[in-house]
Amino acid sequence: MAYNLHIFRGTDWTDGADDPITADELLSIDGVEKFSQPPITNPRTGLSMSMGMNNMYSFGKAVFMLEDGMITVACRNEDVPDVMRPLAEALGAVIQGDEEEYY
């Protein structure tokens, strides 16, 4: 199970976003891009598969999901809070971990 960080405008990520972050707002921030991955093709069968990533974005080296007005990013190393802090600041949002601690 991954440990996640949540970027949102509100008091606690478990309560949801008080002021939801929108995709348009997110994409207006310098450095945020829509994340896409090319389809994967099985060389033996020729079957091509792609994943629906309509709510996936990237910022620097981080890839994250925007859902229900909140950003969720899997925290795979201790640098993630620092990488995401400028994004949270640009959105006027806070960063909170799964265990309700703030960064």
C-alpha positions, 0 to 999 in steps of 0.5 A: 500500500502506498503512502499518499500526500494530498494537496487541497484547500480545506481543513482536513483531506478526509473531509474533502476540498472546501474550495475544489482545485479544477483542471483548468486552474491546475494547467494554468500553473507553470510546469504542470502538464497533462500526463500521458503514456503511449500505448503498450504493445505486446510484440507477440500478439500485436495487442495494444493497451493504454490506460485511461489517464484523464485525471493524471498530471505531472509537475517536475518529476512527480505524477499525480491525480486530480480527483474530487478537487484534490491532488493525490500523489504517491509519496515514494521518497522523502523529497516528494513534499518539497517537490510538491510544495511550490505547486501547493503554494501556487494553488493556495493549498496545503499538503497533508499526509495520509496520517493527517500530518501537514507538510 
